[in-house]
Amino acid sequence: MKALLPPGWPRPKGYANGISASGRMIVTAGVIGWDADEKLVSPDLAGQFRQVLANTLAILAEDGAGPEHIVRMTCYVTDIQAYRASLAEIGAAWRETIGRNFPAMAVVAVSALVEPKAKIEIETTAVVSE
C-alpha cells in the first residue's frame, strides 16, 4: 500500500489524498455503532464512531484483514457540527483502534440514516496482499 501525495501539496492530517494498493479487496456495507444485539452503544457521535471502528475491524477480520489493510473509508454523519466538535475524541478512538494507518477518506453530511438514532455510518474498503 502506498499513500499518494502530489509534490508541493500539504500533508493531510488523519487521512491520505489517495492510496495505491493491489491484492484481494474486502468491502463493508455501511456500518453503524451498534452492538451484536443491534443496540446503539452510545447516544453521541464520538461513542458511535468508536463502535463503528470496532465493528468494521470485526467484519474485516472475518477474511484475514486488519486495520493496516484499510485503504478507503466514507463516513456519513447526520450532524457535521457535532463531527467537528468531536474531532479530539474521534482522533483518540482512531489511534486506539486503527493506529497509524491513514486511508483515503471522505466525510459527508446527510439528513438522516436508516437507523433513526445513528449519528454516523461508515463504508470501508480494505486490500490484503496475496
N, C-alpha and C positions, 0 to 999 in steps of 0.2 A: 504494500500500500504506500502511496506517495501523495503527500499534500502538494497542491498546485498553487504557487504564489507568483504571479507575474512580476517581473522586475520593476522596482520602484513603487510597488503597492505597499501600503502599510500592512503590517502583520495583523490579521484579525484576532480578536480576543475571545477564546472559548469555542471557536469553530474554524473550519477551513473554507477557503473560497471554492475549492474543488478538490476532489480525490481521484486518483487513478489506482485501479486495483484489478486483478484478474483472479479467477477462481470460481468456486461454487457460490451462487447468490442465495441468500436467505432473506425473505421479505416478510415483515409482520403486517397484520391488519392494524387499524387504529387501536391503540392500547390505552386504556384509562386506568385511573388509580384506585381500582377496587381489589379486594382480596379474593381468595378462592371461593368464597360464598357470595360473590358479586355484591359486596357491600363496600361503599367508598370508605377508605381508611381515614380520611381527613376532610374537613369542610373547606380547607384553604388550598390555594393553588400550589404552594410550595410542598405541602404534605402530599398532595396528589401527585406532583411531579416526581417526588422520591419513590412513590409506589409504582408509578408508570415505569421508571427505570428498572426497578426490581422485577416487575412483570415482564418487561422486554428481555432482560437477561435470562429469565426462566424459559421464555419461548426460544431464544437463540440457543440455549444450552441443549435443547431437545435434538439439535442437529450438530452438536460439537462446536458451536461458536461461543465467543465471549465478547466482552466489551472492546477488546482490541481489534475485532473484526468489523465493527460498525463503521460504515462509510457514509451514510446519509440518514438524516432524520428530518421529518417535517412535523412541527409542533403546531397544533391548532389550539388556541386559547380563547376563552369567552370574554376575557377582560384584559386588554393589553396593558392598562394602567396597573392592574394587580400583578401582572407578569413583571413589569418594570420595577415595581416596588419590592418584589420578591427575589430580585437577582442575587443578592448575597446568599439567601437560603438555597436558591436553586443551584448556585455555584458550589456551595458546600455539599449538597446532595450529589452533584455531578462528580466532584472529586472523590467522595467516599464510595460511590457506586461504579463509576465508569473509569476513573483515574485520569491519566494524561492523554487519552485518545480524544482528538477533536475532529469529528467528521464534518462534512459539508452539512449545513443546517439552514432551515428556514423556519420562521415563526410567523404564523398567520392568525389574525384576529377574525373570529367567526361570531355570528349572532347566537348560535346555540349548538350543542352537541346532542346526539341521540339520547344519551343518558342525561336527564334534566339537571342533576346535581354535579355532573362532571364539569370541571373547570379547564381541563387540559386533556388532549388526546394526541398521541404521537405514533406516526408510522416510521418504521425503521428498515433500512437495507443494510445487510452485512455481507461481506465477501470473505470466504475461507479459502486460502490457497490449497491447491490439490497437488 
